Amino acid sequence: MIRLPLATLASACAAGLFVAATAASAQTAPAAPAADAGRLHAADQTFIADGTKAVATQRDAARLATSRSTDRDVKAFAERVSTDNAKISDALRAASPRGVDVPKNDPDAAVIASINNLRGADFDKAYIEQVALAGEQKALSAFQAEIASGRDEQLKDAAKKALPTIQEHYAMAQDLAKRKHLSSTAQ
């Protein structure tokens, strides 16, 4: 049997208790980043709600247009918007702070319902006016507001990266409206 001096034994016990106490307090301390993840600035919260809704509405309406439109220009525009907005939606989810719920598919039900039962030329007119023009204008406003007022750098960066695509969609929608002899301004 090994005999240790009493002082050495007491020091070893004290060191063991110190390590155990330090480990226990580290486990019970609240994690600061997790607490801050739920506290987004109002502009960032608005962007997540409005931006994702605008993108999802554009994407879902474009999917309808690819099957309901009889016009190849409208179908080509819709295919482009659908593809681009799926990427924008993924980028927004990736840029959102950890712990913040970003809706995956939350389109504006009223907009989708307004075009859902239409076909052919009636569908094309409603799609161009209500979705391509007015919807892209809503998306532009949401992304520009985030760039101007947002506080979360990752969300602002995602908005900055997506803005040129949304601007291009809006310009394409205006051109499409002119070619189809419709008003080229959002209503």
N, C-alpha and C positions, 0 to 999 in steps of 0.2 A: 504494500500500500504506500502511496506517495503522500508524504506529509508536507503541506504548504504552510508557510507562516500565516497567521491570522490576518495580517494586514493585506497580504496578496489576495487571499480569499475574499476579503471585504471589498477590495478594489475591483475584482472581477465581477462580483455581484452588482456593485454600483454601476459599472460599465454596461452590464447586461440590462439592467433596469433602464438606464438612460437610452440605450438603443431601442428597447421595446416602447418606451414612452414617445420617442421621436417618431417611430414608425406609426404608432397609433394616432398621433396628432396629425400626421401627414395624410392619413386615410380619411380623417373626419373633416379636414378643412375643405370648404366649398371651392369648387373650381371656378375661377373668375371668367374664363372665356365662355363657358357654357351659360353662365348667368347673363353675359352681355349679348349672346347670340339672339336671344328673344327680344332684345331692346333695339329695334331698328328705328331710325329717324322716320318721321311721318312721311316725308317725301319718298323714302325708299319703300315703305309699306304700300304707299299709293302706287308706285311704279310696279311693284310685284303684282298687285291686284289688277291694275288697269293695263299694264303692258302685256301680261300673260293672257288676259282676256282678249285684247285686241289681236294678238298673234294667233291665239287658238281660233278665234272667230274667222280670221282671214284664211287660216289653214283648212278648217272644216268647210267653209263656204266654197273654197277653191276645189276641194274634193267633190263637192256636189256639182260644181260647174263642169268638171271633166266628164261627168256622166249625163248631165241634163242639157248642156248647151249644144246647139247645132252649128255654132260658128267656130271655125278653126282658130281665129284670132283670140276669141274669148277662152277657148280651151288651152291654147298655148300660154296665155297670160296666167290662167289658173294653175297650170302645171308648174310654172316657174314659182309662183307665190307659194304653192303647197310645199315644194321642195325647200325653198329658202326659209320659210317660216318654221318648218320642222327643225332646221338647224338652229334658228334663233331661239326657239323654245328650249332646246337642249342646252344652249349656251346660257340662258337665263337661269335654268335649274342649277347648272354647274357653278355659276357665279354667286348664287344666293348664299348667305352665311349659313353655317352649319346650325341645324336646329330650326331653321325657318322653312315652313311649309310653302312650297311653290306649286300651285295647281298645275297638274299635268294636262288636263283637258277641261277647260272651263270656258267654252265659247259663249257669246251672248245669244241666249236662247231665242230672244225676240227677232234678232237678225236672221238667224238660221231658219226660224219658222216662217218668216216673211218671204223666203225664196224657196222653201222646201217643196211646195206643191206646184211650182211653175215649171214650164217646159219651153223649149225653143226660143223664139224671139222675145216672149214675155220674160222668160228667165234671164236672158242676156241683158235686157234693159234694166231689170231690177238688180241683177248682180253687179253690173257696171256702176249704177248710181248709188246703191245702198252699201255695197261691200267694197268694190274696188276703189271708189272715190271717197265716200264718207268713212269707210272702215280704215283705209290707209291714212286718212287725215287724223283719225283718233290715235292710231299707232304712232304717227309722227309726233303728235302732241305729248303722248306719254313718254316717249323716248327722249324728246327734247327737254321735257320737264325734269327727268332724272339727271340728265347731263348738267342742267343748270342748278338744280337744288338738292340732288342726292348727296348723301354723306358716305355711303358705303362705296369704297373705291372699286371693289370688284364688280358691283352692279353698275356703277358709272362707266367702267371700262367696257362691260358687255353692251351697254346702251350705245356707247361711242362706236363700237365695232359694228353693231347692227344698223345704226342710223343710215349709212350710205345705201344699204340694201333696201330699207324702207322708203327712202327718198326715191330710189330708182323705181320701186314698185308704184309709187304715187305718180311719178312722171309717165310711166308706162300706162297707168290707168287713165290719166288725162289724155294721152295720145289715143288710146283705145276709144274713149268717149267721143273724141273729135272725129275719128274715122267712122264711128257708128252714128254720127249726127246727134249726139246727146250733149247735154250741158257738161262741160269739163271741170266744173267746180263742185266740191262736196256740198250736199244739201243738208 
